[in-house]
Amino acid sequence: MDTPHRNPAGAKVAQCADEDACTVVSCAVCLKEIPADAARLSDTQDYVHHFCGLDCLETWRKQAATRAR
């Protein structure tokens, strides 16, 4: 059964590979440009996942948790 990925609010999360106009941003740019204090916002997490990739999302969350301490 194929179940689409969903964000914490229940909305579908599109895979970048599914879109013609999607450009993946390097993780280094995402880590630098997206503020760590926005980590609790589901929209920001969706943005990081969509434009930066799933691996970068995990790194970004860890970086945000470290900065919050």
BALOBA-1460 file (C-alpha; in Angstrom, 3 decimals):
// residues 69
<rec num="1" residu="m" x="0.000" y="0.000" z="0.000"/>
<rec num="2" residu="d" x="1.413" y="3.393" z="-0.997"/>
<rec num="3" residu="t" x="0.746" y="5.971" z="1.668"/>
<rec num="4" residu="p" x="1.869" y="9.544" z="0.969"/>
<rec num="5" residu="h" x="4.148" y="11.186" z="3.495"/>
<rec num="6" residu="r" x="2.321" y="13.614" z="5.749"/>
<rec num="7" residu="n" x="3.442" y="16.489" z="7.935"/>
<rec num="8" residu="p" x="2.421" y="16.765" z="11.605"/>
<rec num="9" residu="a" x="-0.698" y="18.706" z="10.556"/>
<rec num="10" residu="g" x="-1.746" y="15.856" z="8.220"/>
<rec num="11" residu="a" x="-1.011" y="17.575" z="4.905"/>
<rec num="12" residu="k" x="0.703" y="15.638" z="2.116"/>
<rec num="13" residu="v" x="4.433" y="16.282" z="1.711"/>
<rec num="14" residu="a" x="5.439" y="16.295" z="-1.958"/>
<rec num="15" residu="q" x="8.657" y="14.590" z="-2.931"/>
<rec num="16" residu="c" x="11.041" y="16.846" z="-4.806"/>
<rec num="17" residu="a" x="11.585" y="14.153" z="-7.439"/>
<rec num="18" residu="d" x="7.865" y="14.348" z="-8.282"/>
<rec num="19" residu="e" x="8.039" y="17.963" z="-9.411"/>
<rec num="20" residu="d" x="9.529" y="19.442" z="-12.544"/>
<rec num="21" residu="a" x="10.392" y="22.818" z="-11.048"/>
<rec num="22" residu="c" x="11.874" y="21.670" z="-7.751"/>
<rec num="23" residu="t" x="15.498" y="22.537" z="-7.144"/>
<rec num="24" residu="v" x="17.218" y="20.942" z="-4.169"/>
<rec num="25" residu="v" x="19.245" y="23.436" z="-2.149"/>
<rec num="26" residu="s" x="22.509" y="22.309" z="-0.588"/>
<rec num="27" residu="c" x="22.261" y="21.337" z="3.047"/>
<rec num="28" residu="a" x="24.978" y="23.836" z="3.984"/>
<rec num="29" residu="v" x="22.823" y="26.665" z="2.618"/>
<rec num="30" residu="c" x="19.761" y="25.404" z="4.463"/>
<rec num="31" residu="l" x="21.629" y="25.096" z="7.761"/>
<rec num="32" residu="k" x="22.960" y="28.628" z="7.371"/>
<rec num="33" residu="e" x="19.840" y="30.382" z="6.057"/>
<rec num="34" residu="i" x="16.926" y="28.783" z="7.926"/>
<rec num="35" residu="p" x="16.789" y="29.911" z="11.555"/>
<rec num="36" residu="a" x="17.048" y="27.179" z="14.163"/>
<rec num="37" residu="d" x="14.329" y="28.782" z="16.280"/>
<rec num="38" residu="a" x="11.841" y="27.951" z="13.508"/>
<rec num="39" residu="a" x="12.339" y="24.207" z="14.083"/>
<rec num="40" residu="r" x="9.060" y="23.897" z="15.963"/>
<rec num="41" residu="l" x="7.014" y="25.182" z="13.013"/>
<rec num="42" residu="s" x="5.692" y="22.386" z="10.813"/>
<rec num="43" residu="d" x="5.728" y="24.647" z="7.737"/>
<rec num="44" residu="t" x="9.440" y="25.263" z="8.190"/>
<rec num="45" residu="q" x="10.121" y="21.565" z="8.636"/>
<rec num="46" residu="d" x="8.171" y="20.879" z="5.432"/>
<rec num="47" residu="y" x="10.245" y="23.509" z="3.626"/>
<rec num="48" residu="v" x="13.531" y="22.004" z="4.793"/>
<rec num="49" residu="h" x="12.394" y="18.496" z="3.850"/>
<rec num="50" residu="h" x="11.140" y="19.580" z="0.433"/>
<rec num="51" residu="f" x="13.962" y="21.862" z="-0.681"/>
<rec num="52" residu="c" x="16.916" y="20.491" z="1.304"/>
<rec num="53" residu="g" x="16.178" y="16.769" z="1.589"/>
<rec num="54" residu="l" x="15.342" y="14.332" z="4.346"/>
<rec num="55" residu="d" x="18.941" y="13.876" z="5.510"/>
<rec num="56" residu="c" x="19.351" y="17.614" z="5.835"/>
<rec num="57" residu="l" x="16.088" y="17.866" z="7.780"/>
<rec num="58" residu="e" x="17.497" y="15.508" z="10.407"/>
<rec num="59" residu="t" x="20.760" y="17.463" z="10.586"/>
<rec num="60" residu="w" x="18.834" y="20.739" z="10.826"/>
<rec num="61" residu="r" x="16.679" y="19.393" z="13.678"/>
<rec num="62" residu="k" x="19.775" y="18.249" z="15.583"/>
<rec num="63" residu="q" x="21.420" y="21.649" z="15.046"/>
<rec num="64" residu="a" x="18.276" y="23.398" z="16.287"/>
<rec num="65" residu="a" x="18.115" y="21.186" z="19.391"/>
<rec num="66" residu="t" x="21.778" y="21.935" z="20.162"/>
<rec num="67" residu="r" x="21.228" y="25.689" z="19.825"/>
<rec num="68" residu="a" x="18.141" y="25.547" z="22.048"/>
<rec num="69" residu="r" x="20.213" y="24.225" z="24.964"/>
